[in-house]
């Protein structure tokens, strides 16, 4: 069933893996070089609007209430109109790139990108020359609640959603979790997305002789076919301007390597929420929910057993605090060295949790943790060696 995403100005209907081995000095040096370039001051988005493709205005709000945005219909309309025009420009002329694929998670950032792409594609009454599709990577690092949210939001937008398993769980670099796990994970994700599109294209099956030939003309023809396939697809993600200033997000290196686009890279997180709310996305004010691997302190192996325990622990804590927590509340159960669990929640809820945390000890014992502590939520608190 298609849904209508309401916009003040317009209303439209929205309907192979690469394994990174080890952490050699050469590999580490290459990552460091790319990180320096990607996160250098010149690569960041300045605070002024001179570098963005259209004027943006954010209605300011109190930092004490991070998900409360005060409506400003004129500003919101201008923001979304500009985003739609910018998105269509990035997509190119209708039909010039047949396949537009979003690395989709169900979070507000990738949801906004999905809605913008789908609405830009659907705005053409006759458009059978290009497709827009969201792909959700499924692995032990993605909690079931996030998968269900992603499905609901995709259905709300009205766009097709494909769910595919990803193979980062077998990658030594990812498992080691020594600082490059995000790079390894996103490399697997984007290579898998490319493979999905490649196998969906109709290609003639080469004969065994042709596939094994060393004839220069055949080799050139195969290279041209591969180049044409590459030109037939464009990958997108939900990177915003705040992400570009976070040097722990090594997944952006993988995005750069795979030429992944983001039509919201010039927007702050607050501006993303502003646009998502204006488009009626149900998750516009949801707290960020990165993958479960991000709950692991550096050096704690990223294995499915650890990820499953974290998922179960967070589900238990959220259930225990259901009277004071909702979808806008931050919650993390970190797995620290020594098999120690650390619950992080918003500062205004710490006192409530503190009165209960001792009664939770037996449940955490059952999940296999040696101890459990409580502290205020801090984004990325275990992303660095000093955590």
Beta strands, then each sheet from edge to edge (+ up, - down):
strand 1: 3-6
strand 2: 11-14
strand 3: 99-104
strand 4: 131-138
strand 5: 161-165
strand 6: 233-236
strand 7: 331-336
strand 8: 340-345
strand 9: 371-376
sheet 1: 1+ 2-
sheet 2: 5+ 4+ 3+ 6+
sheet 3: 7+ 8- 9-
end
